[in-house]
């Protein structure tokens, strides 16, 4: 099922069980960023069930992925300028961003936005 213009439920499902949960407001904010960036987002991780999250080496126990309020986006083919644009808009819209080799982690938190690591 289509959630927004560019995001579909299948992109966000847990890879181990097919479970799905997402924060619609968060997905709508991602859509704004996607529209501004004008580039497809390849989501490598969306919703995670507890079993899948706990099986990942560097996952955190209270990951926003567990409640459908986080995504990891493949940036391996993106320019530095494009990454900066996405980070800028995510932070401007109140989202937190983690910048890692080959991907960006974007999430919605109850606290102020954070840029990490």
C-alpha positions as CSV (number, residue, x, y, z in Angstrom):
1,X,0.0,0.0,0.0
2,X,1.2,3.5,-0.8
3,X,1.7,5.8,2.2
4,X,2.8,9.0,0.5
5,X,3.8,9.9,-3.0
6,X,7.2,8.1,-2.8
7,X,6.9,5.8,0.2
8,X,5.2,2.4,0.3
9,X,4.5,0.0,3.2
10,X,6.7,-2.8,1.7
11,X,9.8,-0.5,2.1
12,X,9.3,-0.2,5.8
13,X,8.4,-3.8,6.8
14,X,10.6,-5.8,9.2
15,X,12.8,-8.1,7.1
16,X,12.6,-11.0,9.6
17,X,8.8,-11.2,10.2
18,X,7.1,-8.8,7.8
19,X,5.7,-6.8,10.7
20,X,4.9,-3.2,10.1
21,X,4.4,-0.1,12.3
22,X,5.1,3.4,11.2
23,X,4.5,6.9,12.5
24,X,2.6,8.7,9.7
25,X,3.7,12.1,10.7
26,X,7.4,10.9,10.5
27,X,6.8,9.5,7.0
28,X,5.1,12.7,5.9
29,X,8.2,14.6,7.0
30,X,10.4,12.1,5.1
31,X,8.3,12.8,2.0
32,X,9.0,16.6,2.3
33,X,12.7,15.9,2.5
34,X,12.5,13.4,-0.4
35,X,10.6,16.0,-2.5
36,X,13.1,18.8,-1.8
37,X,16.1,16.5,-2.4
38,X,14.5,15.2,-5.6
39,X,16.3,11.9,-5.4
40,X,14.9,8.4,-4.6
41,X,15.5,7.2,-1.0
42,X,16.6,3.5,-0.8
43,X,15.4,2.5,2.7
44,X,17.7,-0.2,4.1
45,X,16.0,-0.4,7.4
46,X,12.5,0.8,8.5
47,X,10.4,-0.9,11.2
48,X,12.2,-3.5,13.3
49,X,10.5,-6.0,15.6
50,X,12.3,-6.6,18.9
51,X,13.9,-9.9,17.7
52,X,15.3,-8.3,14.6
53,X,16.5,-5.2,16.4
54,X,18.3,-7.3,19.1
55,X,20.0,-9.4,16.5
56,X,21.8,-6.5,15.0
57,X,25.3,-5.8,16.2
58,X,25.1,-2.0,16.8
59,X,21.4,-1.5,17.5
60,X,20.3,0.2,20.6
61,X,17.6,-1.3,23.0
62,X,15.3,1.8,22.7
63,X,15.8,2.2,18.9
64,X,13.2,4.4,17.2
65,X,13.0,1.7,14.5
66,X,11.0,-0.3,17.1
67,X,8.1,2.1,16.9
68,X,8.3,2.9,13.2
69,X,9.8,6.3,13.7
70,X,13.3,5.7,12.1
71,X,14.8,4.8,8.8
72,X,18.2,4.1,7.4
73,X,18.8,5.4,3.9
74,X,21.5,4.2,1.6
75,X,23.7,7.1,0.6
76,X,26.6,5.2,-0.9
77,X,26.0,6.8,-4.4
78,X,25.2,10.3,-3.1
79,X,27.4,13.4,-3.3
80,X,28.4,15.2,-0.2
81,X,26.2,18.1,-1.2
82,X,23.1,15.8,-1.5
83,X,23.8,14.3,2.0
84,X,24.2,17.8,3.4
85,X,20.8,18.9,1.9
86,X,19.0,15.9,3.4
87,X,20.6,16.4,6.8
88,X,19.8,20.1,6.7
89,X,16.1,19.5,5.9
90,X,15.7,16.7,8.4
91,X,17.1,18.9,11.2
92,X,15.0,21.8,10.0
93,X,11.9,19.7,10.3
94,X,12.8,18.6,13.8
95,X,14.2,15.2,13.0
96,X,17.5,13.6,14.3
97,X,20.2,12.4,12.0
98,X,23.0,10.0,12.3
99,X,25.7,10.1,9.6
100,X,27.5,6.9,8.9
101,X,29.6,5.4,6.1
102,X,27.2,4.6,3.3
103,X,23.9,5.6,5.0
104,X,22.0,8.2,7.0
105,X,19.9,7.2,10.0
106,X,16.9,9.6,10.4
107,X,14.5,9.4,13.3
108,X,11.7,11.3,15.1
109,X,12.3,11.7,18.9
110,X,10.3,13.3,21.7
111,X,13.4,15.4,22.5
112,X,15.1,18.1,20.5
113,X,16.7,17.0,17.2
114,X,20.2,15.6,17.5
115,X,23.0,15.2,14.9
116,X,25.2,12.2,15.7
117,X,27.6,10.4,16.0
